[in-house]
Amino acid sequence: MTIPFSLQRLDHVVLRVRDVAAMQAFYCDVLGCAVEKRQEAIGLLQLRAGDSLIDLVDVEGKLGRMGGAAPGAEGRNMDHLCLQVLPFDRETIVAHLQAHGVQVGEFGSRYGAMGEGPSQYLSDPEGNVVELKGPPD
């Protein structure tokens, strides 16, 4: 059977979070997202990340309570999210992250949607792993 559609890109990722304000500050002030939409009634904040969205769901809100326990040391709600960034100058990126007190992780060349290329791991304020991915080599 032929699939009646073709996948184009990641539309959005949803993170269940304990501190929406801290997460908004990180994703907006450090990584450059912009607030797209607030849906207070269900505890959802949507952030624009290029062509995609990063949704922050308050674990104490209507949607968040449906997901069970908050993310923590005993388990995470995802492995990591990957954001493609241009230009990719590792030294400049790391200096920017460190200036904001961000926990910088492992650097390496990894395969992504556009091919093999530079990749920098970091952690957001709630311990979610974020990968900043450069263009293919």
N, C-alpha and C positions, 0 to 999 in steps of 0.2 A: 504494500500500500504506500502511495506517495504521500509525503507530509505536505499539507496544504499551506505551509508558511515557511519562511526562512528566518532564523534568528539573526538579529542585527548587532546588538550590544547589550551590556548589562544595563537594565533600566533603573533599578534601585536595590539597595541593601537595607535591611531593617535591623537596628541594634536596640536591644532592650537595655536600658540604662538606669542607674540609681540617681545620678545627679545631672539632670538635663542641662542646667546652666553651665556647668564645667565642661560638659561635652560640646555644647554649642560654642563656647569660647575656644576650645581646642580646634574643632573642625573649621570654624570661621576665621579666627585670628591667626592660627598657626598654619593651617593647610589651605586657606583661601576659599572655603565654601561661602555661600550666601543663604540667608533664610529665604526659603521659597514660600512656605505656607505653614500656618499654625492651625491645628485642629484640637483646641483645648478640651472639647467635650470628650474626646477619646484618649487624650494624653499623647498626642503625636506632633512632633516638630519635623518638618521636611526641609532638608538643606540641599541646595543646588551644588553639584560637583561636576562641572563641565556639562556633558550631555546626560548625566545620570543624577540620581538623588540618593542621599543618605538620610534615611528616616530614623529619628530617635524616638523611641517609645519609652515613656516613664513607667518603670515597673510598678508604680503605685497607681497608675491610671487605668482606665477601663480596658484597653488593649493589653497593657502590661501585666495586669493581674491574671489574665488568661494564660500566660506563659509559665506560671509557676514561680519558683524561687528566683531571686535576682542573680545575675552572673557574679561569680566570685572565685576565690582560690580553688574551690572544690570542682569547678567546671565552668566552661564558657559556652556561649550560645552560638559561636562560630569559630573557625580556625583563624582566618584573617580576611581582610578585604584589601584589594589591590587597586591603587589609583595611578593611572598613567600620568606622568608629569613631563613637561617640556619647558625650558631646556633642562637637561639632567647634568648638573655640575655637582658631583658628590660633595666636595669640600664646602661649597656654598650652602648646599642643602643641610649638611650636618651642622654647620655653624649656626644656621637659622634655627634648627630644631633645638640645639643646645642653649641658644639664647633664650628660648622659651621654656627651658627646663624639661624638655621632652626626653624620655628614656630611649636612646638610640640603640638599635639592635644590630644584627648581622648584616653585612654587605656582601654581595656576590653577583654573579651573572646567572640569571634564571630565565627560564622559558615562560613567555606570556602570550597573550592574544596576537601580538605583532611579531613574535619571534624571540630569540635569545637576546638578552640585553641586561644592562645594569639594574640592580634592585637593592633598595635600602629598606630594611625592616625598622619599625619603631612601635612604641606602645602609646595608646591614647590614655586619658586620665583614669579609665576604668579597666585597664589591662588588655583591651582588645588589640590584637596585632594588626598593624596597617603596613602595607608594602607600597612604597613609592617606586614605580617602574618607569625606567627610561626607554628610549627608542631602541629598536634592534641594532645589534652591532653591525 
